[in-house]
C-alpha cells in the first residue's frame, strides 16, 4: 500500500540531492522556473529506484545551455530542436526540456514543436497522469493537475486528457500503457483500454524502431506478462508480432495448458525466474526473453492432426526460427539479437532427445558446438520450457538437464569444449594435401571437425594420418 507521507518525504529528499539542488539554484539565480518531472517524481513517491533525472523549464534551449555550462562537466544539444539539452552534473546525466505545447498532424505522428510558458500545460500533454506530476523547484512543491497521486494510490494508468486524443497525438503511448502496467503492476483504466482497442490500427504510423524500443523496455520488466496480455487483448500485438496472438488458436500437444499461448507466457515467466536465480546481478537478458516468448511461434504453421486424435508440430523449431528472423528484422533489431533468438528457437527442442536416453559424448559435444555462445541461454530456456503439471515427469526432466550440464562441465575440463576446433587449420590442410584454397579444403576441415566431435581431442599427428586416409579414400 502506497504511503503518501513517506512518498512525499522521499520526493523532498530527491529535491534536496546535490544534483537537483545545484540545478535548482542555477535556474533560480538566472530568473527561470525549473521542475523535476515525470518518472523521477513518480518513482520517488512509489519508493522505486530513480535512474534518470528529467527536468522542465520555461527557459528556451539557448538559455538552458547557458545556465548549465558553469555547473556541468559536459553538455549536449542533440535534442535542441525539441527543446532538450543534456548535461552531466555532479557525475549524473540529466535532461532539461523547455515547456512544450506541441500539436500533432494526426497522420505521421510528427509533432509541430511549440514551446510553452506554463508547467500545467506541459504536464497536460504527457502520456499518463502518474507521469504528469512535477516537483517545482527549489521549493519543492508537488504539482499534480490531473490527479496522478490519486491514480498512484489506486494503481491505475489513465491519460491526462481523453485517451482517444492522447493516443491520436502519439499512438506509441498505447504500447507505453502496456509497459508501465507491467513495470508498475498497475491496471489500465477501462476507458483507456477501450481507446487502445479503437485506435490499434493507428500504430501503423509509428516507426519500427520506436515499437522495438517499447517492446524491449516491456521485456526488461520483472514480469512482462501483464503487459503482453494487454497488447494481445487490445489487438496491438497483432500489428507488430502477430505470431504471438496466433498461439491462442493452438492446443499444446502435451496438454500442459489450454493453448500454446498460455504455455509460452509460463515459459517466459520461468525463464525470468531462472535468469534471476542463475545470474542475480545481471541486466535483463532481452534476447533470451524474446526467445522464450517466441519459441513456439512455428506451431500454427506446422500443426498436424494424427491418428487417434493427437496433434503434432513437427519441425516447428525450424519454422519458428525463420518466422522470428523475419519479424525481428522488420522491427529493426540488431543482427546479434536476431542471431541469438533464432539460434535458441532452433535448438530449444534438442535437449528432449537427451531426456529420452543418455547421449554419447559425441552428441554432447555437438550440442555444445551448435549452441556456441548461446549455451547458457539455451540451458535456461530449455529448463523453462518444462511446464508439465506432472511432478514426476518434471523431476525427471530436471534431473536429465542437471546431468547434461554436469557432463558438459566435465568434458569442457577435459577437452576445451568452448574452442571446438580440429587439430589442423585450413592452411595446414592445404600444405599436407598439396591443394589450393577451395571447396575441398572446407570438406577436409569438416571431416576433421567430425572426428573431433565424435572422439574428442585428437593430436596433430593423428589428425594428419586421418586426413591423408580420408583424402586417399575420397579419390
C-alpha positions, 0 to 999 in steps of 0.5 A, spaced: 500 500 500 502 506 497 504 511 503 503 518 501 507 521 507 513 517 506 512 518 498 512 525 499 518 525 504 522 521 499 520 526 493 523 532 498 529 528 499 530 527 491 529 535 491 534 536 496 540 531 492 546 535 490 544 534 483 537 537 483 539 542 488 545 545 484 540 545 478 535 548 482 539 554 484 542 555 477 535 556 474 533 560 480 539 565 480 538 566 472 530 568 473 527 561 470 522 556 473 525 549 473 521 542 475 523 535 476 518 531 472 515 525 470 518 518 472 523 521 477 517 524 481 513 518 480 518 513 482 520 517 488 513 517 491 512 509 489 519 508 493 522 505 486 529 506 484 530 513 480 535 512 474 534 518 470 533 525 472 528 529 467 527 536 468 522 542 465 523 549 464 520 555 461 527 557 459 528 556 451 534 551 449 539 557 448 538 559 455 538 552 458 545 551 455 547 557 458 545 556 465 548 549 465 555 550 462 558 553 469 555 547 473 556 541 468 562 537 466 559 536 459 553 538 455 549 536 449 544 539 444 542 533 440 535 534 442 535 542 441 530 542 436 525 539 441 527 543 446 532 538 450 539 539 452 543 534 456 548 535 461 552 531 466 552 534 473 555 532 479 557 525 475 549 524 473 546 525 466 540 529 466 535 532 461 532 539 461 526 540 456 523 547 455 515 547 456 512 544 450 505 545 447 506 541 441 500 539 436 500 533 432 498 532 424 494 526 426 497 522 420 505 521 421 505 522 428 510 528 427 509 533 432 509 541 430 514 543 436 511 549 440 514 551 446 510 553 452 510 558 458 506 554 463 508 547 467 500 545 467 500 545 460 506 541 459 504 536 464 497 536 460 500 533 454 504 527 457 502 520 456 499 518 463 497 522 469 502 518 474 507 521 469 504 528 469 506 530 476 512 535 477 516 537 483 517 545 482 523 547 484 527 549 489 521 549 493 519 543 492 512 543 491 508 537 488 504 539 482 499 534 480 493 537 475 490 531 473 490 527 479 496 522 478 497 521 486 490 519 486 491 514 480 498 512 484 494 510 490 489 506 486 494 503 481 491 505 475 494 508 468 489 513 465 491 519 460 491 526 462 486 528 457 481 523 453 485 517 451 482 517 444 486 524 443 492 522 447 493 516 443 491 520 436 497 525 438 502 519 439 499 512 438 506 509 441 503 511 448 498 505 447 504 500 447 507 505 453 500 503 457 502 496 456 509 497 459 508 501 465 502 496 467 507 491 467 513 495 470 508 498 475 503 492 476 498 497 475 491 496 471 489 500 465 483 504 466 477 501 462 476 507 458 483 507 456 483 500 454 477 501 450 481 507 446 487 502 445 482 497 442 479 503 437 485 506 435 490 499 434 490 500 427 493 507 428 500 504 430 501 503 423 504 510 423 509 509 428 516 507 426 519 500 427 524 502 431 520 506 436 515 499 437 522 495 438 524 500 443 517 499 447 517 492 446 524 491 449 523 496 455 516 491 456 521 485 456 526 488 461 520 488 466 520 483 472 514 480 469 512 482 462 506 478 462 501 483 464 503 487 459 503 482 453 496 480 455 494 487 454 497 488 447 494 481 445 487 483 448 487 490 445 489 487 438 496 491 438 500 485 438 497 483 432 500 489 428 507 488 430 508 480 432 502 477 430 505 470 431 504 471 438 496 472 438 496 466 433 498 461 439 491 462 442 488 458 436 493 452 438 492 446 443 499 444 446 500 437 444 502 435 451 496 438 454 500 442 459 495 448 458 489 450 454 493 453 448 500 454 446 499 461 448 498 460 455 504 455 455 509 460 452 507 466 457 509 460 463 515 459 459 517 466 459 515 467 466 520 461 468 525 463 464 525 470 468 525 466 474 531 462 472 535 468 469 534 471 476 536 465 480 542 463 475 545 470 474 542 475 480 546 481 478 545 481 471 541 486 466 535 483 463 537 478 458 532 481 452 534 476 447 533 470 451 526 473 453 524 474 446 526 467 445 522 464 450 516 468 448 517 466 441 519 459 441 513 456 439 511 461 434 512 455 428 506 451 431 500 454 427 504 453 421 506 446 422 500 443 426 498 436 424 492 432 426 494 424 427 491 418 428 487 417 434 486 424 435 493 427 437 496 433 434 503 434 432 508 440 430 513 437 427 519 441 425 516 447 428 523 449 431 525 450 424 519 454 422 519 458 428 526 460 427 525 463 420 518 466 422 522 470 428 528 472 423 523 475 419 519 479 424 525 481 428 528 484 422 522 488 420 522 491 427 529 493 426 533 489 431 540 488 431 543 482 427 546 479 434 539 479 437 536 476 431 542 471 431 541 469 438 533 468 438 533 464 432 539 460 434 535 458 441 528 457 437 532 452 433 535 448 438 530 449 444 527 442 442 534 438 442 535 437 449 528 432 449 532 427 445 537 427 451 531 426 456 529 420 452 536 416 453 543 418 455 547 421 449 554 419 447 559 424 448 559 425 441 552 428 441 554 432 447 559 435 444 555 437 438 550 440 442 555 444 445 558 446 438 551 448 435 549 452 441 556 456 441 555 462 445 548 461 446 549 455 451 547 458 457 541 461 454 539 455 451 540 451 458 535 456 461 530 456 456 530 449 455 529 448 463 523 453 462 520 450 457 518 444 462 511 446 464 508 439 465 503 439 471 506 432 472 511 432 478 514 426 476 515 427 469 518 434 471 523 431 476 525 427 471 526 432 466 530 436 471 534 431 473 536 429 465 538 437 464 542 437 471 546 431 468 547 434 461 550 440 464 554 436 469 557 432 463 558 438 459 562 441 465 566 435 465 568 434 458 569 442 457 575 440 463 577 435 459 577 437 452 576 445 451 569 444 449 568 452 448 574 452 442 571 446 438 576 446 433 580 440 429 587 439 430 589 442 423 587 449 420 585 450 413 592 452 411 595 446 414 590 442 410 592 445 404 600 444 405 599 436 407 594 435 401 598 439 396 591 443 394 589 450 393 584 454 397 577 451 395 571 447 396 575 441 398 579 444 403 572 446 407 570 438 406 577 436 409 576 441 415 569 438 416 571 431 416 576 433 421 571 437 425 567 430 425 572 426 428 573 431 433 566 431 435 565 424 435 572 422 439 574 428 442 581 431 442 585 428 437 593 430 436 596 433 430 599 427 428 593 423 428 589 428 425 594 428 419 594 420 418 586 421 418 586 426 413 591 423 408 586 416 409 580 420 408 583 424 402 586 417 399 579 414 400 575 420 397 579 419 390 
